[in-house]
Amino acid sequence: MDGRPAREVGRFGLVEKGTTMDAGSADGAERREAVRGGRAASALDRRSLLRAVAVGGVGAAVIGLGWAPRALAQATPGSSPPARVAELMIDLPAEPPTLDPALAYDADAWSVVHSVYDALVQYGPDGVPEPLLAESLTLLDPLTYEVRLRPGVVFHNGEPFDARSVTASVAHLVDPDVNSQVAEIFRVIERVEEVEPLLVRLRLTGPAPWLPAQMAAWLAMLPPAYAADPTTDLGANPIGTGPYRFAGWNRGSEVALEANPDYFATSPKGRPVADRVAYRFVPDAGTRVADLLAGAGDLVRAVPVDQTETVESGGARVVVQPLSGSAWVRVPTDEAPFDDVRVRRALNHAVDVDAVRVALLGDAGARLPNFFVPGGLGFDPDLRPYAYDPDRARALLAEAGHPDGFATTLEHSADERADVVTAIAGMLEAVGVRAEVRSVEKATFNGTWTDPSAAPLRFVTWRPLFDPYTLLDLLIANGGYLSRHDNPTAQPLIDAAAVETDPAARAELYRQLGRVLHDEPAAIYLYG
């Protein structure tokens, strides 16, 4: 999970809308997207762009970003649908290590994955799951979800979408040999009961009110015969039901997609807006901007805020879009001196988050008091963020036995904002915490969350956060797949909220948890 947000210029998908989820990336409460005029601009309108980004990514299957596979742009009532173009060129900052939806953990991968695949449900514009390949999803009792499947849908290889697909997709996600980081979440599904070809019941081991939100992000539907073939490589040759079909992958260069002519017309994702799409991998932000302005690229992702003026003066369109995500620096509790709550509080007082936002992020977003974001479960508007107070930070460090500070390491994924991380490290050093900054490749970053030899501090951007269950279960829960955190006060609240089926009661449990995580920090809380 590299998490994932900053400012971006023109990162969309290619349908009339919808797309992916990011487990990390949040440059703030908004993203800036830019699109070159002409063929790309003619396929997009502002309303569809705004709806496309609930979470970040650049989905070719819709015009949007984020893993909220909401049909991006649904035309304004009475208007004509966007004109379809022959080809769109999209620049991504990093090449996905795989296109297996069970192993795709970042926005770049999700941009492609959610263009090729569909899930049973997707995020609606308000963050609430809505049907996609499902016609309906009903909680029959606390341990049973009934899913009525959409008829007439076919996979790109001609296999019909039916109940067998749900069984195969769940089995793949929880397969120990696949080793998905989110497998444990879906092991709550004890079995898939194929009642009829288009009706399944998910029998659970315990109440899981959070399951639909996780299904939207992770449970992409697979063709059962193809998935069962031992020679199949889902990571290199994806086959889904989505608005785009996989056409090829030139490793190190680009992934090619083509419009799915059989995509169902009633999909809330919308319809393809381009016949062909090329996702190119361009690590350097300056090169991505140059591609956009020279006409070599139609949409580009992750453009620094200081290049926004360059983009606009070059004739490209910049669109500001809100995100549901937060940025923070993970702080473990299983290693000294971070096991002392005074040290963790000191780190929060040491960072001038608002200065970072204004100087590097164009004043986007707002400082947060914990992981939770406005509009999401657990956010408490009455809870105040830590004040920037370097004197208080030094005093707390001295109380904890570190009057001269200490040395540590701060790691970030290579596709994150190095300038943001460097600024944070400089502020920590000002109070005596000498943090060596390390940039590592995304795959290494995602594979070393619990490695005791890896840097204890790691900069993370995480989205979406409409429902915080995934973040809490993976990262904060004692024993979570990515967790180096153990808080006996927080754990009972995490456990209780995970099984509470009453929405109001669950929201209150998360607000209580938010206060605990504020007072006993699990991170340096930054912005959302």
C-alpha positions as CSV (number, residue, x, y, z in Angstrom):
1,M,0.0,0.0,0.0
2,D,1.9,3.0,-1.0
3,G,-1.2,4.9,-0.1
4,R,-1.5,7.6,-2.6
5,P,-2.4,11.7,-3.0
6,A,-0.7,14.9,-4.1
7,R,-1.7,17.1,-6.9
8,E,-2.3,15.5,-10.2
9,V,-2.9,16.7,-13.6
10,G,-5.2,14.9,-15.9
11,R,-5.4,11.4,-14.4
12,F,-8.5,9.8,-15.6
13,G,-9.8,6.6,-16.9
14,L,-11.6,6.1,-20.1
15,V,-15.1,5.6,-19.9
16,E,-17.7,8.0,-19.2
17,K,-16.6,7.6,-15.6
18,G,-15.6,5.6,-12.6
19,T,-12.5,3.8,-11.2
20,T,-10.2,2.7,-8.4
21,M,-9.1,2.7,-4.9
22,D,-5.9,3.6,-3.5
23,A,-4.4,2.4,-0.4
24,G,-2.2,5.2,0.0
25,S,-2.0,8.6,-1.5
26,A,-3.5,11.6,-0.2
27,D,-2.1,15.0,-0.9
28,G,-4.9,16.6,0.8
29,A,-8.6,17.1,0.4
30,E,-8.3,17.6,-3.3
31,R,-6.5,16.7,-6.4
32,R,-5.8,18.7,-9.4
33,E,-6.2,17.0,-12.7
34,A,-5.3,18.4,-16.1
35,V,-6.3,17.3,-19.5
36,R,-4.9,18.5,-22.9
37,G,-7.4,20.2,-25.1
38,G,-8.7,18.6,-28.3
39,R,-9.5,14.9,-28.5
40,A,-9.2,14.2,-24.8
41,A,-11.0,17.3,-23.7
42,S,-13.9,16.6,-26.0
43,A,-14.5,13.4,-24.2
44,L,-14.7,14.9,-20.7
45,D,-16.8,17.4,-19.0
46,R,-16.3,19.1,-15.7
47,R,-19.2,17.3,-14.0
48,S,-18.0,13.9,-15.0
49,L,-14.5,14.7,-13.9
50,L,-15.6,15.8,-10.5
51,R,-17.6,12.6,-10.1
52,A,-14.8,10.5,-11.4
53,V,-12.3,11.0,-8.7
54,A,-13.6,9.8,-5.5
55,V,-10.4,8.1,-4.7
56,G,-7.6,8.5,-6.9
57,G,-6.2,6.6,-9.9
58,V,-6.6,7.1,-13.6
59,G,-9.1,4.6,-14.8
60,A,-9.2,4.0,-18.5
61,A,-12.5,2.5,-18.1
62,V,-14.1,5.6,-17.1
63,I,-13.0,8.9,-17.0
64,G,-12.0,9.2,-13.6
65,L,-9.6,8.5,-10.9
66,G,-9.9,6.9,-7.7
67,W,-11.1,3.5,-7.1
68,A,-14.6,4.5,-6.8
69,P,-15.8,2.7,-9.9
70,R,-18.7,5.1,-10.1
71,A,-19.6,5.9,-13.7
72,L,-17.8,8.9,-14.0
73,A,-19.5,11.1,-16.1
74,Q,-23.0,10.5,-16.5
75,A,-24.2,13.1,-18.8
76,T,-26.3,15.9,-17.5
77,P,-30.0,15.2,-18.1
78,G,-30.9,16.2,-21.6
79,S,-27.2,16.4,-22.8
80,S,-25.5,14.3,-25.3
81,P,-22.9,11.7,-24.1
82,P,-19.2,12.7,-24.6
83,A,-17.8,12.1,-28.1
84,R,-15.8,9.0,-28.3
85,V,-12.2,9.4,-29.5
86,A,-9.9,7.0,-31.2
87,E,-7.1,6.9,-28.7
88,L,-6.0,8.3,-25.3
89,M,-2.5,8.4,-24.0
90,I,-2.2,8.4,-20.2
91,D,1.1,8.9,-18.3
92,L,1.4,7.2,-14.9
93,P,4.3,7.8,-12.6
94,A,5.0,4.1,-11.9
95,E,4.5,0.7,-13.6
96,P,2.2,-1.6,-11.8
97,P,4.1,-4.7,-10.6
98,T,1.0,-6.8,-11.5
99,L,-2.5,-6.6,-12.8
100,D,-3.8,-9.3,-10.6
101,P,-6.6,-7.5,-8.7
102,A,-5.8,-9.4,-5.5
103,L,-2.3,-8.0,-5.6
104,A,-2.9,-4.4,-6.9
105,Y,-2.3,-2.1,-4.0
106,D,-1.7,1.4,-5.5
107,A,-3.4,3.9,-7.7
108,D,-1.4,3.2,-10.8
109,A,-2.3,-0.4,-10.8
110,W,-5.9,0.3,-9.9
111,S,-6.2,2.7,-12.8
112,V,-5.7,-0.2,-15.1
113,V,-7.3,-3.0,-13.0
114,H,-10.6,-1.1,-12.6
115,S,-10.8,-0.4,-16.3
116,V,-10.5,-4.1,-17.1
117,Y,-12.4,-5.6,-14.2
118,D,-15.7,-4.9,-12.5
119,A,-16.7,-5.7,-8.9
120,L,-20.1,-6.7,-7.6
121,V,-20.5,-3.2,-6.1
122,Q,-18.7,0.1,-6.5
123,Y,-18.5,3.4,-4.6
124,G,-21.2,5.9,-5.4
125,P,-20.5,9.6,-5.5
126,D,-21.3,9.8,-1.8
127,G,-19.0,7.0,-0.9
128,V,-21.8,4.5,-0.2
129,P,-21.5,1.2,-2.2
130,E,-23.9,0.8,-5.0
131,P,-24.6,-2.2,-7.4
132,L,-22.3,-2.8,-10.4
133,L,-22.2,-6.4,-11.4
134,A,-24.8,-7.1,-8.7
135,E,-28.3,-6.0,-9.2
136,S,-28.8,-5.9,-5.5
137,L,-27.0,-6.8,-2.3
138,T,-29.1,-7.5,0.7
139,L,-28.2,-8.3,4.3
140,L,-30.6,-11.1,5.1
141,D,-29.2,-11.5,8.7
142,P,-26.0,-10.5,10.4
143,L,-24.2,-13.5,8.8
144,T,-25.7,-13.6,5.3
145,Y,-25.5,-11.3,2.3
146,E,-27.6,-12.2,-0.6
147,V,-26.4,-11.0,-4.0
148,R,-28.6,-10.9,-7.1
149,L,-26.3,-10.8,-10.2
150,R,-26.8,-8.8,-13.3
151,P,-27.9,-11.0,-16.2
152,G,-26.4,-11.1,-19.7
153,V,-22.9,-10.0,-18.7
154,V,-19.9,-11.8,-20.4
155,F,-16.2,-11.8,-19.7
156,H,-13.8,-10.6,-22.4
157,N,-13.0,-14.3,-23.2
158,G,-16.7,-15.1,-23.7
159,E,-17.4,-16.8,-20.4
160,P,-20.7,-15.9,-18.9
161,F,-20.7,-14.0,-15.6
162,D,-22.7,-16.0,-13.1
163,A,-22.6,-17.4,-9.6
164,R,-19.5,-19.5,-10.4
165,S,-17.6,-16.2,-10.9
166,V,-18.3,-15.1,-7.4
167,T,-17.1,-18.4,-6.0
168,A,-13.9,-18.3,-8.1
169,S,-13.1,-14.7,-7.3
170,V,-13.4,-15.1,-3.5
171,A,-11.4,-18.3,-3.7
172,H,-8.6,-16.5,-5.6
173,L,-8.5,-13.6,-3.2
174,V,-8.1,-15.8,-0.1
175,D,-5.8,-18.4,-1.6
176,P,-2.6,-18.6,0.5
177,D,-0.6,-19.2,-2.6
178,V,-1.7,-15.8,-4.0
179,N,-0.7,-14.1,-0.7
180,S,-2.9,-11.1,-1.0
181,Q,-2.4,-8.5,1.7
182,V,-6.2,-8.2,2.0
183,A,-6.9,-11.9,2.1
184,E,-7.6,-11.9,5.8
185,I,-10.4,-9.4,5.4
186,F,-12.2,-11.7,3.0
187,R,-11.8,-14.8,5.1
188,V,-14.9,-13.6,6.9
189,I,-16.7,-15.2,3.9
190,E,-17.0,-18.7,5.1
191,R,-18.5,-19.9,1.9
192,V,-20.2,-18.8,-1.3
193,E,-23.6,-20.5,-1.7
194,E,-24.6,-20.7,-5.4
195,V,-28.4,-20.6,-5.0
196,E,-29.2,-20.1,-8.7
197,P,-27.0,-19.1,-11.7
198,L,-27.7,-15.4,-10.9
199,L,-28.1,-15.6,-7.1
200,V,-25.5,-16.2,-4.4
201,R,-25.5,-16.0,-0.7
202,L,-22.3,-15.0,1.2
203,R,-22.2,-17.0,4.4
204,L,-20.0,-15.2,7.0
205,T,-18.1,-16.3,10.0
206,G,-19.2,-13.1,11.9
207,P,-21.0,-9.8,11.3
208,A,-19.2,-7.7,8.7
209,P,-21.0,-4.4,8.0
210,W,-17.8,-3.2,6.3
211,L,-17.8,-6.0,3.7
212,P,-19.6,-4.2,0.8
213,A,-17.1,-1.3,1.0
214,Q,-14.2,-3.7,0.8
215,M,-15.8,-5.7,-2.1
216,A,-15.9,-2.5,-4.1
217,A,-12.2,-2.1,-3.9
218,W,-10.8,-5.6,-3.9
219,L,-13.3,-8.3,-5.0
220,A,-13.0,-8.0,-8.8
221,M,-14.9,-10.7,-10.7
222,L,-12.9,-13.3,-12.5
223,P,-13.9,-15.7,-15.3
224,P,-14.1,-19.1,-13.4
225,A,-12.7,-21.4,-16.1
226,Y,-9.9,-19.0,-16.9
227,A,-9.0,-18.5,-13.3
228,A,-9.0,-22.3,-12.7
229,D,-6.5,-23.0,-15.5
230,P,-3.1,-23.6,-13.9
231,T,-1.4,-22.0,-16.8
232,T,-3.3,-18.7,-16.3
233,D,-1.3,-15.7,-15.2
234,L,-3.8,-13.1,-14.0
235,G,-1.1,-10.7,-13.2
236,A,0.1,-10.5,-16.8
237,N,-3.0,-11.3,-18.8
238,P,-6.1,-9.9,-17.0
239,I,-9.6,-10.8,-18.3
240,G,-12.6,-9.1,-16.7
241,T,-16.0,-7.8,-17.7
242,G,-15.0,-4.2,-17.6
243,P,-15.3,-1.4,-20.2
244,Y,-11.8,-2.1,-21.6
245,R,-10.1,-5.2,-22.6
246,F,-6.4,-6.0,-22.0
247,A,-4.5,-5.7,-25.3
248,G,-0.9,-6.0,-24.3
249,W,1.9,-5.0,-21.9
250,N,5.3,-3.8,-23.1
251,R,7.1,-4.2,-19.8
252,G,8.9,-1.0,-18.8
253,S,7.0,1.0,-21.3
254,E,3.1,0.8,-21.4
255,V,-0.1,-1.2,-21.0
256,A,-2.5,-1.1,-23.9
257,L,-6.3,-1.5,-23.6
258,E,-9.1,-1.4,-26.1
259,A,-12.8,-0.6,-25.7
260,N,-15.0,-3.6,-24.9
261,P,-17.7,-3.6,-27.6
262,D,-19.9,-5.9,-25.5
263,Y,-19.8,-3.8,-22.3
264,F,-23.3,-3.7,-20.8
265,A,-25.1,-0.4,-21.6
266,T,-26.6,0.0,-18.1
267,S,-23.3,-0.1,-16.3
268,P,-23.1,2.7,-13.7
269,K,-19.5,3.1,-14.7
270,G,-20.6,4.5,-18.0
271,R,-19.2,3.6,-21.5
272,P,-15.8,3.8,-23.0
273,V,-14.8,7.2,-24.3
274,A,-11.9,5.9,-26.4
275,D,-11.4,3.0,-28.7
276,R,-7.8,2.5,-27.5
277,V,-5.9,3.5,-24.4
278,A,-2.2,3.4,-23.7
279,Y,-1.0,3.7,-20.1
280,R,2.6,4.8,-20.3
281,F,5.0,4.7,-17.4
282,V,6.8,8.0,-17.0
283,P,8.5,8.3,-13.5
284,D,9.7,11.9,-14.0
285,A,7.0,14.5,-13.3
286,G,8.6,17.1,-15.6
287,T,8.5,14.6,-18.4
288,R,4.8,13.9,-17.8
289,V,4.0,17.6,-18.0
290,A,6.1,18.0,-21.1
291,D,4.2,15.1,-22.7
292,L,0.9,16.8,-21.9
293,L,1.9,20.2,-23.3
294,A,3.6,18.7,-26.4
295,G,0.5,16.7,-27.2
296,A,2.3,13.3,-26.7
297,G,0.0,12.7,-23.7
298,D,-3.7,13.4,-23.1
299,L,-3.9,12.8,-19.4
300,V,-1.1,12.7,-16.8
301,R,-1.1,11.8,-13.2
302,A,0.9,13.2,-10.2
303,V,1.9,16.6,-11.3
304,P,3.6,18.8,-8.6
305,V,1.6,21.8,-7.6
306,D,4.4,24.1,-8.6
307,Q,3.9,23.0,-12.2
308,T,0.2,23.8,-12.2
309,E,0.7,27.3,-13.7
310,T,3.0,25.8,-16.4
311,V,0.2,23.3,-17.3
312,E,-2.5,26.0,-17.5
313,S,-0.4,28.5,-19.4
314,G,0.3,25.7,-21.9
315,G,-3.4,25.4,-22.7
316,A,-4.2,22.3,-20.7
317,R,-7.2,22.2,-18.4
318,V,-6.7,21.7,-14.6
319,V,-9.6,20.3,-12.6
320,V,-9.6,20.4,-8.8
321,Q,-11.3,17.3,-7.3
322,P,-11.9,16.3,-3.7
323,L,-10.4,13.0,-2.3
324,S,-11.4,10.8,0.5
325,G,-7.9,10.0,1.9
326,S,-5.3,11.0,4.4
327,A,-1.6,11.3,4.6
328,W,0.5,10.5,7.7
329,V,3.8,9.0,8.9
330,R,3.3,5.6,10.4
331,V,4.9,5.4,13.9
332,P,5.3,1.8,15.4
333,T,4.8,1.0,19.0
334,D,6.9,-2.2,19.0
335,E,10.3,-0.4,19.0
336,A,11.9,2.1,21.3
337,P,11.7,5.1,21.6
338,F,8.4,5.0,19.8
339,D,6.8,2.8,22.4
340,D,6.6,5.9,24.6
341,V,3.5,7.9,23.9
342,R,5.3,11.1,24.8
343,V,7.6,10.5,21.9
344,R,4.8,10.0,19.5
345,R,3.0,13.1,20.7
346,A,6.3,15.1,20.4
347,L,6.6,14.0,16.7
348,N,3.1,15.4,16.1
349,H,3.9,18.7,17.7
350,A,7.1,18.9,15.7
351,V,5.6,19.1,12.2
352,D,4.1,22.3,10.8
353,V,1.5,20.5,8.6
354,D,-0.1,23.7,7.5
355,A,3.2,25.1,6.2
356,V,3.7,21.9,4.2
357,R,0.2,22.2,2.8
358,V,0.6,25.8,1.8
359,A,4.1,25.6,0.4
360,L,4.1,22.3,-1.3
361,L,0.4,21.3,-1.9
362,G,-1.1,24.6,-2.9
363,D,-3.0,25.0,0.4
364,A,-5.0,21.8,-0.4
365,G,-6.8,19.9,2.4
366,A,-6.6,20.4,6.1
367,R,-4.6,19.2,9.0
368,L,-6.2,16.1,10.6
369,P,-6.3,15.0,14.3
370,N,-6.1,11.3,13.4
371,F,-6.5,9.1,10.3
372,F,-10.2,9.9,9.7
373,V,-11.4,12.4,7.1
374,P,-14.5,14.7,6.8
375,G,-17.3,12.7,5.2
376,G,-16.0,9.4,6.4
377,L,-16.9,7.2,9.4
378,G,-15.1,8.2,12.5
379,F,-14.5,11.9,11.7
380,D,-15.1,14.1,14.7
381,P,-15.3,17.8,13.8
382,D,-14.9,18.7,17.5
383,L,-11.5,17.0,17.8
384,R,-8.6,19.4,17.2
385,P,-5.4,18.4,15.5
386,Y,-2.1,18.7,17.3
387,A,-0.8,22.2,17.4
388,Y,2.5,23.0,15.8
389,D,4.6,23.6,18.9
390,P,8.3,22.7,18.6
391,D,9.0,23.8,22.2
392,R,6.4,21.4,23.4
393,A,7.9,18.7,21.2
394,R,11.3,19.2,22.8
395,A,9.9,19.2,26.3
396,L,8.1,15.9,25.7
397,L,11.2,14.3,24.3
398,A,13.2,15.5,27.3
399,E,10.5,14.0,29.6
400,A,10.8,10.7,27.7
401,G,14.5,10.7,28.4
402,H,15.7,12.1,25.0
403,P,16.8,15.7,25.8
404,D,19.2,15.6,22.8
405,G,16.8,13.8,20.6
406,F,17.7,10.6,18.7
407,A,18.4,9.2,15.2
408,T,16.0,7.2,13.1
409,T,15.0,6.6,9.5
410,L,12.0,7.8,7.5
411,E,11.0,5.8,4.4
412,H,8.7,6.6,1.5
413,S,7.8,4.9,-1.7
414,A,9.7,6.2,-4.7
415,D,6.5,7.5,-6.3
416,E,5.5,9.6,-3.4
417,R,6.3,13.3,-2.9
418,A,9.9,13.4,-1.9
419,D,9.7,17.1,-1.2
420,V,7.0,16.6,1.4
421,V,8.9,13.9,3.1
422,T,12.1,16.0,3.1
423,A,10.2,18.9,4.7
424,I,8.8,16.6,7.4
425,A,12.3,15.3,8.2
426,G,13.7,18.9,8.4
427,M,11.0,19.8,11.0
428,L,11.8,16.7,13.0
429,E,15.5,17.5,13.0
430,A,14.7,21.0,14.3
431,V,13.5,19.4,17.6
432,G,16.4,16.9,17.7
433,V,14.9,13.9,15.8
434,R,17.4,13.2,13.1
435,A,15.5,11.2,10.5
436,E,17.5,9.8,7.6
437,V,15.1,9.8,4.5
438,R,15.1,6.8,2.3
439,S,13.3,6.4,-0.9
440,V,12.5,2.8,-1.9
441,E,10.8,1.2,-4.8
442,K,7.1,0.7,-4.4
443,A,7.2,-3.1,-4.4
444,T,9.8,-3.1,-1.6
445,F,7.9,-0.5,0.3
446,N,4.7,-2.6,0.2
447,G,6.6,-5.7,1.2
448,T,8.3,-4.4,4.3
449,W,5.6,-3.0,6.5
450,T,6.3,-5.4,9.4
451,D,10.0,-5.9,8.7
452,P,11.8,-4.9,11.9
453,S,14.9,-4.0,9.9
454,A,13.0,-1.6,7.7
455,A,12.6,2.1,8.7
456,P,10.3,2.5,11.7
457,L,8.9,5.7,10.3
458,R,7.2,5.6,6.9
459,F,5.3,8.3,5.0
460,V,2.0,7.0,3.7
461,T,-1.0,8.3,1.8
462,W,-4.1,6.2,2.1
463,R,-7.4,6.2,0.3
464,P,-10.3,5.7,0.2
465,L,-11.5,6.4,3.7
466,F,-15.2,6.4,3.4
467,D,-15.1,3.3,5.6
468,P,-11.9,3.0,7.7
469,Y,-12.1,-0.7,8.3
470,T,-9.3,-1.8,5.9
471,L,-6.9,0.7,7.3
472,L,-7.7,-0.2,10.9
473,D,-7.7,-4.0,10.3
474,L,-4.4,-4.0,8.3
475,L,-2.4,-1.3,9.9
476,I,-3.6,-0.5,13.4
477,A,-5.1,-3.7,14.8
478,N,-2.9,-5.9,16.9
479,G,-1.7,-8.6,14.6
480,G,-2.9,-6.8,11.4
481,Y,-1.1,-7.8,8.2
482,L,0.8,-4.5,8.0
483,S,0.7,-3.6,11.7
484,R,3.5,-2.8,14.1
485,H,1.0,-1.2,16.4
486,D,-0.5,-2.5,19.7
487,N,-2.8,-0.4,21.8
488,P,-5.0,-2.3,24.4
489,T,-7.3,0.8,24.6
490,A,-7.9,1.0,20.9
491,Q,-8.2,-2.7,20.1
492,P,-11.6,-3.3,21.8
493,L,-13.0,-0.3,19.9
494,I,-11.6,-1.7,16.6
495,D,-13.1,-5.1,17.3
496,A,-16.5,-3.7,18.4
497,A,-16.9,-1.4,15.4
498,A,-16.0,-4.3,13.0
499,V,-19.2,-6.2,14.0
500,E,-21.6,-3.4,14.8
501,T,-24.4,-3.4,12.3
502,D,-26.2,-0.3,13.4
503,P,-24.6,2.6,11.3
504,A,-25.1,5.3,14.0
505,A,-23.6,3.1,16.8
506,R,-20.7,2.1,14.5
507,A,-19.9,5.7,13.7
508,E,-19.9,6.5,17.4
509,L,-17.5,3.7,18.1
510,Y,-15.1,5.0,15.4
511,R,-15.4,8.5,16.9
512,Q,-14.4,7.1,20.3
513,L,-11.5,5.2,18.6
514,G,-10.5,8.5,16.9
515,R,-10.1,10.2,20.2
516,V,-7.9,7.3,21.5
517,L,-5.8,7.4,18.4
518,H,-5.4,11.1,18.8
519,D,-4.3,11.0,22.4
520,E,-2.1,7.9,21.9
521,P,-0.9,8.5,18.3
522,A,-0.3,5.7,15.9
523,A,1.2,8.2,13.4
524,I,2.3,11.7,12.7
525,Y,-1.1,12.9,11.4
526,L,-0.8,15.2,8.5
527,Y,-3.6,16.2,6.1
528,G,-6.6,14.9,4.3
